[in-house]
């Protein structure tokens, strides 16, 4: 007789109600990663802090969030997934309220750390809950719902944060989490349940000694890496001794952790899953797409604000169109993934994003209008919809169902680490390429050259007609030309970086051949046949 625990399991409540319930808290958490960005000047002024000090409001959240992601699967198994999820929602909600009450920057940073710890467990827990709640044929649509929350939240975050800060007070960007969190706790308690096989795994691990060394090593490695990535550009990277020291510490901690976890009987993170080619390839895609997605999400608003003079809210609106476009596409892709080979959908997505980014590089200029900025982001996000859902579905092929927590936590972790590295690398490359381009341009636009002298005289004459003196007009003309060269050099740097990213995304297509779509063995995840 078949073991009852191995029989197909169905939740007591409608799976779509469960999906909406767990998506509610995830949306709230992802929103909080971007909603505070535009409020930093107000936070700094209100708490008598410098802009550099206020940046720790973002960094502290990202560091604690990154630490909890890879160990959330282990915690879910030890504590119980439903209990762990509700603890994360409760901690996130309470710390959000405390962030709004914070009387000083130090207290705000401390509460943001707690908020990051609570928020870090929400995304992977939701993905695992969805994977267990829905049958394989409907899993793609379920991940599409999750994708809507993950994409819409950062798209509207800057705009919503700017509106709340301008019309109310920056503290309300944290207070709005409280009622949503309370509702999420109530619905989760009523509807969500742990499947029998997860309870069995929890019983099996009861009494097993915790992997404290693995937990400590991954915490040190991720915290050091996150601080390096967030503060490296500001500290001039390896010219700073403390950045160099943290980089070496992070690398050594990661290496020792990998060896330790590989040989440990009950590791915090089951890195042996990387022997599964679908899982390993899916994690590689998550990392690369995190680099490209988060990198461009950082790059486009920076270009619009620094070089085109857009406000923070206006630049956020330019990104929002892409988020809404992806929301429209995700249900379509969620339906297609049960009828079309997911690898073909991903190939189409990679090619679409590459073409969109190539087009983006051709229209990036100092004369680009708002409509063009919205369109280029929209084109990019349309292609992403064809990758997000199939990649999540294929990651579960060939992996035992009791490992769902591990898959979801590593997926979120790889995407976030890829995003952090992408932002750091792109920021660094834009700065370096811009300096090189400026050097090349100034070599062809130096005093004494006919073109330069003609432009200087023309500008000086225009300024004199506006009331400036002869000497003053000439000095201002030189300054205007220097500023123009700086802006043109920076624009060329953006174009070169975007073109490089377009090639990188296109090169991902052949890796799809590694992934398989065959029927898993008994006890493993079923997938669309």
MARDRENDO-328480 format. One line per 2 residues: number of its first residue (from 1); their letters; for each residue x, z, y of C-alpha. Coordinates in nm, 2 decimals, decimal comma, padded with zeros to 4 digits, always signed. Example, Ala and Ser with C-alpha at 12.3 -4.5 7.8 and 13.67 -1.06 7.14 Angstrom:
# MARDRENDO-328480
1) as) +01,23 +00,78 -00,45 ~ +01,37 +00,71 -00,11
END
This chain:
# MARDRENDO-328480
1) xx) +00,00 +00,00 +00,00 ~ +00,12 -00,09 +00,35
3) xx) +00,23 +00,21 +00,55 ~ -00,03 +00,28 +00,82
5) xx) +00,24 +00,31 +01,07 ~ +00,35 -00,05 +01,00
7) xx) +00,00 -00,19 +01,03 ~ -00,09 -00,38 +01,35
9) xx) -00,17 -00,13 +01,63 ~ -00,43 -00,17 +01,90
11) xx) -00,48 +00,05 +02,21 ~ -00,81 +00,23 +02,25
13) xx) -00,87 +00,08 +02,60 ~ -00,88 -00,28 +02,71
15) xx) -00,51 -00,40 +02,74 ~ -00,57 -00,56 +03,08
17) xx) -00,69 -00,22 +03,22 ~ -00,37 -00,07 +03,09
19) xx) -00,16 -00,36 +03,24 ~ -00,32 -00,30 +03,58
21) xx) -00,27 +00,08 +03,55 ~ +00,11 +00,06 +03,48
23) xx) +00,16 -00,23 +03,73 ~ +00,02 -00,01 +04,01
25) xx) +00,31 +00,24 +04,00 ~ +00,57 -00,04 +03,95
27) xx) +00,45 -00,23 +04,25 ~ +00,48 +00,09 +04,45
29) xx) +00,84 +00,15 +04,33 ~ +00,96 -00,21 +04,39
31) xx) +00,80 -00,21 +04,73 ~ +01,00 +00,10 +04,82
33) xx) +01,33 -00,09 +04,76 ~ +01,27 -00,32 +05,06
35) xx) +01,01 -00,15 +05,28 ~ +01,26 +00,08 +05,44
37) xx) +01,51 -00,19 +05,54 ~ +01,35 -00,28 +05,87
39) xx) +01,29 +00,09 +05,96 ~ +01,65 +00,20 +05,95
41) xx) +01,71 +00,18 +06,33 ~ +01,40 +00,40 +06,38
43) xx) +01,51 +00,64 +06,11 ~ +01,86 +00,66 +06,26
45) xx) +01,72 +00,73 +06,61 ~ +01,47 +00,98 +06,50
47) xx) +01,72 +01,18 +06,29 ~ +02,01 +01,14 +06,54
49) xx) +02,23 +00,94 +06,30 ~ +02,44 +00,63 +06,34
51) xx) +02,34 +00,29 +06,18 ~ +02,62 +00,33 +05,92
53) xx) +02,50 +00,68 +05,82 ~ +02,13 +00,56 +05,80
55) xx) +02,24 +00,29 +05,55 ~ +02,28 +00,57 +05,30
57) xx) +01,90 +00,59 +05,30 ~ +01,91 +00,26 +05,11
59) xx) +02,23 +00,31 +04,91 ~ +02,13 +00,66 +04,78
61) xx) +01,81 +00,51 +04,64 ~ +01,99 +00,22 +04,47
63) xx) +02,26 +00,43 +04,31 ~ +02,02 +00,68 +04,15
65) xx) +01,79 +00,40 +04,05 ~ +02,07 +00,21 +03,88
67) xx) +02,18 +00,52 +03,69 ~ +01,84 +00,59 +03,54
69) xx) +01,77 +00,23 +03,43 ~ +02,00 +00,20 +03,13
71) xx) +01,92 +00,54 +03,00 ~ +01,54 +00,52 +03,05
73) xx) +01,50 +00,38 +02,69 ~ +01,68 +00,68 +02,54
75) xx) +01,48 +00,93 +02,76 ~ +01,15 +00,75 +02,66
77) xx) +01,23 +00,80 +02,29 ~ +01,34 +01,16 +02,33
79) xx) +01,05 +01,27 +02,56 ~ +00,78 +01,03 +02,46
81) xx) +00,72 +00,71 +02,66 ~ +00,39 +00,81 +02,81
83) xx) +00,52 +01,15 +02,91 ~ +00,84 +01,00 +03,05
85) xx) +00,64 +00,74 +03,25 ~ +00,41 +01,00 +03,40
87) xx) +00,71 +01,23 +03,48 ~ +00,87 +00,93 +03,67
89) xx) +00,55 +00,86 +03,86 ~ +00,51 +01,23 +03,95
91) xx) +00,87 +01,26 +04,06 ~ +00,85 +00,94 +04,26
93) xx) +00,53 +01,05 +04,43 ~ +00,64 +01,40 +04,52
95) xx) +00,98 +01,29 +04,65 ~ +00,81 +01,02 +04,86
97) xx) +00,61 +01,29 +05,03 ~ +00,92 +01,49 +05,08
99) xx) +01,10 +01,19 +05,23 ~ +00,82 +01,17 +05,49
101) xx) +00,87 +01,54 +05,58 ~ +01,25 +01,52 +05,58
103) xx) +01,38 +01,71 +05,90 ~ +01,74 +01,57 +05,88
105) xx) +01,93 +01,27 +05,74 ~ +02,09 +01,48 +05,47
107) xx) +01,76 +01,60 +05,34 ~ +01,62 +01,24 +05,35
109) xx) +01,91 +01,11 +05,15 ~ +01,87 +01,39 +04,89
111) xx) +01,50 +01,32 +04,86 ~ +01,57 +00,94 +04,83
113) xx) +01,80 +01,02 +04,54 ~ +01,52 +01,20 +04,36
115) xx) +01,29 +00,91 +04,45 ~ +01,53 +00,66 +04,30
117) xx) +01,55 +00,87 +03,98 ~ +01,17 +00,87 +03,95
119) xx) +01,14 +00,50 +04,04 ~ +01,42 +00,39 +03,80
121) xx) +01,22 +00,46 +03,49 ~ +00,90 +00,28 +03,60
123) xx) +00,99 -00,09 +03,55 ~ +01,14 -00,07 +03,20
125) xx) +00,87 +00,17 +03,08 ~ +00,60 -00,07 +03,20
127) xx) +00,76 -00,37 +03,03 ~ +00,78 -00,18 +02,70
129) xx) +00,42 -00,06 +02,74 ~ +00,31 -00,42 +02,79
131) xx) +00,51 -00,55 +02,50 ~ +00,34 -00,30 +02,27
133) xx) -00,01 -00,32 +02,42 ~ -00,05 -00,70 +02,39
135) xx) -00,03 -00,92 +02,08 ~ +00,25 -01,18 +02,08
137) xx) +00,02 -01,46 +02,18 ~ -00,09 -01,28 +02,50
139) xx) +00,24 -01,12 +02,59 ~ +00,34 -01,40 +02,83
141) xx) +00,03 -01,35 +03,04 ~ +00,09 -00,97 +03,04
143) xx) +00,45 -01,03 +03,17 ~ +00,30 -01,26 +03,43
145) xx) +00,10 -00,97 +03,57 ~ +00,41 -00,76 +03,58
147) xx) +00,60 -01,04 +03,75 ~ +00,34 -01,05 +04,02
149) xx) +00,41 -00,69 +04,12 ~ +00,79 -00,74 +04,10
151) xx) +00,78 -01,05 +04,32 ~ +00,50 -00,96 +04,57
153) xx) +00,63 -00,62 +04,65 ~ +00,98 -00,72 +04,79
155) xx) +00,82 -01,02 +04,96 ~ +00,57 -00,82 +05,17
157) xx) +00,80 -00,51 +05,19 ~ +00,98 -00,60 +05,51
159) xx) +00,67 -00,72 +05,69 ~ +00,47 -00,41 +05,59
161) xx) +00,75 -00,18 +05,68 ~ +00,79 -00,34 +06,02
163) xx) +00,41 -00,32 +06,09 ~ +00,39 +00,05 +05,98
165) xx) +00,70 +00,14 +06,18 ~ +00,59 -00,04 +06,50
167) xx) +00,23 +00,08 +06,49 ~ +00,25 +00,43 +06,33
169) xx) +00,57 +00,61 +06,24 ~ +00,85 +00,54 +05,99
171) xx) +00,75 +00,84 +05,79 ~ +00,43 +00,66 +05,68
173) xx) +00,63 +00,41 +05,48 ~ +00,68 +00,70 +05,24
175) xx) +00,35 +00,87 +05,28 ~ +00,16 +00,56 +05,16
177) xx) +00,30 +00,61 +04,81 ~ +00,13 +00,95 +04,76
179) xx) -00,24 +00,83 +04,71 ~ -00,12 +00,54 +04,49
181) xx) +00,09 +00,77 +04,28 ~ -00,19 +01,02 +04,23
183) xx) -00,43 +00,74 +04,12 ~ -00,16 +00,60 +03,89
185) xx) -00,11 +00,94 +03,72 ~ -00,49 +00,98 +03,67
187) xx) -00,53 +00,64 +03,51 ~ -00,22 +00,66 +03,30
189) xx) -00,32 +00,99 +03,16 ~ -00,66 +00,85 +03,06
191) xx) -00,56 +00,50 +02,93 ~ -00,20 +00,48 +02,82
193) xx) -00,09 +00,60 +02,48 ~ +00,22 +00,59 +02,26
195) xx) +00,19 +00,36 +01,95 ~ +00,24 +00,53 +01,61
197) xx) +00,58 +00,37 +01,54 ~ +00,71 +00,51 +01,87
199) xx) +00,59 +00,86 +01,77 ~ +00,77 +00,81 +01,44
201) xx) +01,09 +00,72 +01,61 ~ +01,05 +01,03 +01,84
203) xx) +01,01 +01,25 +01,53 ~ +01,32 +01,09 +01,37
205) xx) +01,53 +01,17 +01,67 ~ +01,41 +01,53 +01,70
207) xx) +01,69 +01,76 +01,63 ~ +01,96 +01,49 +01,67
209) xx) +02,23 +01,59 +01,91 ~ +02,21 +01,42 +02,24
211) xx) +02,48 +01,17 +02,34 ~ +02,60 +01,36 +02,65
213) xx) +02,94 +01,19 +02,67 ~ +02,77 +00,85 +02,67
215) xx) +02,53 +00,97 +02,93 ~ +02,81 +01,10 +03,15
217) xx) +03,02 +00,79 +03,12 ~ +02,75 +00,54 +03,21
219) xx) +02,65 +00,76 +03,51 ~ +03,00 +00,76 +03,64
221) xx) +03,04 +00,39 +03,58 ~ +02,72 +00,28 +03,75
223) xx) +02,74 +00,52 +04,04 ~ +03,10 +00,41 +04,12
225) xx) +03,01 +00,04 +04,09 ~ +02,70 +00,07 +04,31
227) xx) +02,89 +00,25 +04,58 ~ +03,17 -00,01 +04,57
229) xx) +02,92 -00,30 +04,60 ~ +02,72 -00,14 +04,88
231) xx) +03,01 -00,02 +05,09 ~ +03,29 -00,26 +04,99
233) xx) +03,23 -00,52 +05,27 ~ +03,20 -00,24 +05,53
235) xx) +03,53 -00,08 +05,41 ~ +03,71 -00,42 +05,38
237) xx) +03,71 -00,41 +05,00 ~ +04,04 -00,35 +04,83
239) xx) +04,22 -00,28 +05,16 ~ +04,05 +00,06 +05,13
241) xx) +04,21 +00,30 +04,89 ~ +03,88 +00,47 +04,80
243) xx) +03,71 +00,14 +04,72 ~ +04,00 +00,05 +04,49
245) xx) +03,99 +00,39 +04,32 ~ +03,62 +00,37 +04,26
247) xx) +03,65 +00,02 +04,12 ~ +03,92 +00,13 +03,87
249) xx) +03,71 +00,44 +03,78 ~ +03,40 +00,22 +03,72
251) xx) +03,59 -00,03 +03,50 ~ +03,76 +00,24 +03,28
253) xx) +03,43 +00,43 +03,24 ~ +03,25 +00,11 +03,13
255) xx) +03,52 +00,02 +02,88 ~ +03,53 +00,37 +02,73
257) xx) +03,15 +00,39 +02,73 ~ +03,12 +00,05 +02,54
259) xx) +03,36 +00,17 +02,27 ~ +03,19 +00,51 +02,24
261) xx) +02,84 +00,37 +02,23 ~ +02,93 +00,11 +01,97
263) xx) +03,05 +00,37 +01,72 ~ +02,80 +00,65 +01,81
265) xx) +02,52 +00,71 +01,55 ~ +02,25 +00,78 +01,82
267) xx) +02,37 +00,61 +02,14 ~ +02,21 +00,64 +02,48
269) xx) +02,21 +00,26 +02,50 ~ +02,21 +00,06 +02,18
271) xx) +02,46 -00,21 +02,28 ~ +02,46 -00,34 +01,92
273) xx) +02,15 -00,53 +02,03 ~ +02,39 -00,77 +02,20
275) xx) +02,46 -00,90 +01,85 ~ +02,11 -01,06 +01,87
277) xx) +02,16 -01,39 +02,03 ~ +01,82 -01,41 +02,20
279) xx) +01,87 -01,06 +02,35 ~ +02,23 -01,13 +02,46
281) xx) +02,13 -01,47 +02,62 ~ +01,83 -01,32 +02,79
283) xx) +02,04 -01,04 +02,94 ~ +02,29 -01,30 +03,07
285) xx) +02,00 -01,49 +03,23 ~ +01,87 -01,17 +03,38
287) xx) +02,21 -01,09 +03,53 ~ +02,26 -01,45 +03,67
289) xx) +01,91 -01,48 +03,81 ~ +01,94 -01,13 +03,97
291) xx) +02,25 -01,26 +04,14 ~ +02,08 -01,57 +04,27
293) xx) +01,74 -01,42 +04,35 ~ +01,86 -01,10 +04,53
295) xx) +02,15 -01,29 +04,69 ~ +01,92 -01,55 +04,85
297) xx) +01,67 -01,28 +04,94 ~ +01,96 -01,12 +05,13
299) xx) +02,10 -01,44 +05,27 ~ +01,79 -01,61 +05,41
301) xx) +01,68 -01,32 +05,64 ~ +02,03 -01,26 +05,75
303) xx) +02,07 -01,63 +05,86 ~ +01,73 -01,62 +06,03
305) xx) +01,80 -01,30 +06,22 ~ +02,17 -01,34 +06,31
307) xx) +02,20 -01,71 +06,38 ~ +01,84 -01,81 +06,47
309) xx) +01,74 -01,49 +06,65 ~ +01,43 -01,41 +06,44
311) xx) +01,29 -01,06 +06,44 ~ +01,30 -00,85 +06,11
313) xx) +00,93 -00,89 +06,07 ~ +00,94 -01,27 +06,13
315) xx) +01,22 -01,32 +05,88 ~ +01,02 -01,11 +05,63
317) xx) +00,72 -01,34 +05,68 ~ +00,95 -01,64 +05,60
319) xx) +01,01 -01,49 +05,26 ~ +00,65 -01,39 +05,19
321) xx) +00,53 -01,74 +05,13 ~ +00,76 -01,77 +04,83
323) xx) +00,62 -01,45 +04,68 ~ +00,27 -01,57 +04,71
325) xx) +00,36 -01,91 +04,57 ~ +00,51 -01,74 +04,26
327) xx) +00,20 -01,52 +04,22 ~ -00,01 -01,84 +04,20
329) xx) +00,22 -01,99 +03,94 ~ +00,28 -01,68 +03,71
331) xx) -00,07 -01,69 +03,55 ~ -00,03 -02,07 +03,48
333) xx) +00,31 -02,00 +03,32 ~ +00,17 -01,70 +03,13
335) xx) -00,08 -01,94 +02,97 ~ +00,17 -02,22 +02,90
337) xx) +00,42 -01,99 +02,73 ~ +00,18 -01,96 +02,43
339) xx) +00,15 -02,33 +02,40 ~ +00,48 -02,48 +02,51
341) xx) +00,83 -02,39 +02,38 ~ +00,95 -02,12 +02,62
343) xx) +01,29 -02,27 +02,63 ~ +01,15 -02,60 +02,78
345) xx) +00,97 -02,40 +03,05 ~ +01,30 -02,22 +03,13
347) xx) +01,49 -02,55 +03,14 ~ +01,23 -02,69 +03,39
349) xx) +01,26 -02,37 +03,59 ~ +01,64 -02,38 +03,61
351) xx) +01,64 -02,75 +03,72 ~ +01,36 -02,68 +03,97
353) xx) +01,56 -02,39 +04,13 ~ +01,88 -02,60 +04,14
355) xx) +01,70 -02,89 +04,31 ~ +01,53 -02,65 +04,55
357) xx) +01,86 -02,48 +04,65 ~ +02,03 -02,82 +04,69
359) xx) +01,75 -02,92 +04,93 ~ +01,79 -02,58 +05,10
361) xx) +02,16 -02,65 +05,16 ~ +02,07 -02,99 +05,32
363) xx) +01,82 -02,84 +05,57 ~ +02,01 -02,52 +05,67
365) xx) +02,10 -02,57 +06,03 ~ +02,08 -02,40 +06,37
367) xx) +01,78 -02,62 +06,45 ~ +01,58 -02,52 +06,14
369) xx) +01,22 -02,42 +06,23 ~ +01,01 -02,14 +06,08
371) xx) +00,80 -02,39 +05,87 ~ +01,11 -02,52 +05,70
373) xx) +01,23 -02,17 +05,63 ~ +00,90 -02,09 +05,46
375) xx) +00,91 -02,41 +05,25 ~ +01,26 -02,37 +05,12
377) xx) +01,18 -02,02 +04,99 ~ +00,85 -02,14 +04,84
379) xx) +01,02 -02,43 +04,65 ~ +01,28 -02,19 +04,51
381) xx) +01,02 -01,93 +04,39 ~ +00,80 -02,19 +04,22
383) xx) +01,08 -02,26 +03,98 ~ +01,15 -01,89 +03,92
385) xx) +00,80 -01,85 +03,78 ~ +00,90 -02,08 +03,49
387) xx) +01,19 -01,85 +03,40 ~ +01,07 -01,50 +03,45
389) xx) +00,79 -01,50 +03,19 ~ +00,96 -01,70 +02,91
391) xx) +01,28 -01,51 +02,95 ~ +01,10 -01,18 +02,90
393) xx) +00,91 -01,31 +02,60 ~ +01,21 -01,46 +02,42
395) xx) +01,42 -01,14 +02,47 ~ +01,20 -00,97 +02,21
397) xx) +01,26 -01,23 +01,93 ~ +01,44 -01,08 +01,63
399) xx) +01,44 -00,72 +01,76 ~ +01,26 -00,44 +01,58
401) xx) +00,96 -00,32 +01,78 ~ +01,09 +00,04 +01,81
403) xx) +01,36 -00,11 +02,03 ~ +01,11 -00,23 +02,29
405) xx) +01,22 +00,05 +02,53 ~ +01,59 -00,06 +02,50
407) xx) +01,50 -00,43 +02,57 ~ +01,30 -00,35 +02,88
409) xx) +01,55 -00,10 +03,03 ~ +01,84 -00,33 +02,98
411) xx) +01,65 -00,63 +03,13 ~ +01,58 -00,44 +03,45
413) xx) +01,93 -00,30 +03,46 ~ +02,10 -00,63 +03,42
415) xx) +01,88 -00,79 +03,69 ~ +01,95 -00,51 +03,93
417) xx) +02,33 -00,50 +03,87 ~ +02,33 -00,88 +03,90
419) xx) +02,15 -00,85 +04,23 ~ +02,39 -00,59 +04,37
421) xx) +02,70 -00,79 +04,26 ~ +02,53 -01,11 +04,40
423) xx) +02,47 -00,96 +04,74 ~ +02,83 -00,83 +04,76
425) xx) +02,99 -01,15 +04,65 ~ +02,77 -01,37 +04,87
427) xx) +02,82 -01,15 +05,17 ~ +03,20 -01,16 +05,11
429) xx) +03,21 -01,54 +05,06 ~ +03,00 -01,61 +05,37
431) xx) +03,25 -01,41 +05,57 ~ +03,56 -01,57 +05,42
433) xx) +03,43 -01,93 +05,42 ~ +03,31 -01,88 +05,78
435) xx) +03,66 -01,77 +05,89 ~ +03,82 -02,07 +05,71
437) xx) +03,57 -02,31 +05,87 ~ +03,63 -02,16 +06,21
439) xx) +04,00 -02,20 +06,18 ~ +03,95 -02,57 +06,09
441) xx) +03,71 -02,63 +06,38 ~ +03,92 -02,46 +06,64
443) xx) +04,22 -02,67 +06,54 ~ +04,02 -02,97 +06,65
445) xx) +03,86 -02,81 +06,95 ~ +04,15 -02,65 +07,15
447) xx) +04,22 -02,65 +07,52 ~ +04,39 -02,97 +07,62
449) xx) +04,20 -03,20 +07,39 ~ +03,98 -03,46 +07,56
451) xx) +03,65 -03,36 +07,38 ~ +03,70 -02,99 +07,44
453) xx) +03,79 -03,04 +07,81 ~ +03,50 -03,27 +07,87
455) xx) +03,26 -03,02 +07,72 ~ +03,41 -02,74 +07,92
457) xx) +03,38 -02,92 +08,25 ~ +03,02 -03,02 +08,17
459) xx) +02,92 -02,66 +08,09 ~ +03,11 -02,52 +08,39
461) xx) +02,93 -02,77 +08,63 ~ +02,59 -02,67 +08,49
463) xx) +02,67 -02,30 +08,53 ~ +02,79 -02,35 +08,89
465) xx) +02,46 -02,52 +08,97 ~ +02,30 -02,20 +08,85
467) xx) +02,50 -01,99 +09,10 ~ +02,82 -01,90 +08,91
469) xx) +03,15 -01,92 +09,08 ~ +03,41 -02,18 +08,98
471) xx) +03,64 -01,94 +08,78 ~ +03,35 -01,74 +08,64
473) xx) +03,18 -02,07 +08,53 ~ +03,49 -02,19 +08,35
475) xx) +03,53 -01,86 +08,16 ~ +03,17 -01,86 +08,06
477) xx) +03,20 -02,22 +07,94 ~ +03,50 -02,12 +07,72
479) xx) +03,29 -01,83 +07,58 ~ +02,99 -02,05 +07,51
481) xx) +03,20 -02,30 +07,32 ~ +03,37 -02,02 +07,11
483) xx) +03,02 -01,89 +07,03 ~ +02,90 -02,23 +06,93
485) xx) +03,20 -02,28 +06,70 ~ +03,13 -01,93 +06,54
487) xx) +02,77 -02,02 +06,47 ~ +02,85 -02,37 +06,33
489) xx) +03,12 -02,22 +06,11 ~ +02,88 -01,95 +05,98
491) xx) +02,61 -02,22 +05,91 ~ +02,86 -02,43 +05,71
493) xx) +02,95 -02,12 +05,51 ~ +02,59 -02,06 +05,42
495) xx) +02,55 -02,42 +05,32 ~ +02,86 -02,41 +05,09
497) xx) +02,75 -02,09 +04,92 ~ +02,39 -02,22 +04,86
499) xx) +02,54 -02,54 +04,71 ~ +02,76 -02,34 +04,48
501) xx) +02,46 -02,13 +04,36 ~ +02,26 -02,45 +04,30
503) xx) +02,54 -02,57 +04,06 ~ +02,56 -02,23 +03,89
505) xx) +02,18 -02,23 +03,82 ~ +02,20 -02,59 +03,68
507) xx) +02,48 -02,49 +03,45 ~ +02,25 -02,23 +03,28
509) xx) +02,04 -02,50 +03,11 ~ +02,28 -02,56 +02,81
511) xx) +02,27 -02,19 +02,73 ~ +01,91 -02,23 +02,63
513) xx) +02,03 -02,39 +02,31 ~ +02,16 -02,05 +02,20
515) xx) +01,82 -01,90 +02,20 ~ +01,59 -01,93 +01,89
517) xx) +01,22 -01,93 +01,85 ~ +01,19 -01,88 +01,47
519) xx) +00,96 -01,63 +01,30 ~ +01,12 -01,28 +01,29
521) xx) +01,16 -01,08 +00,97 ~ +00,92 -00,81 +00,87
523) xx) +00,91 -00,52 +01,11 ~ +01,05 -00,74 +01,40
525) xx) +00,88 -00,87 +01,71 ~ +00,63 -01,15 +01,65
527) xx) +00,65 -01,43 +01,89 ~ +00,44 -01,74 +01,97
529) x) +00,44 -01,98 +01,67
END
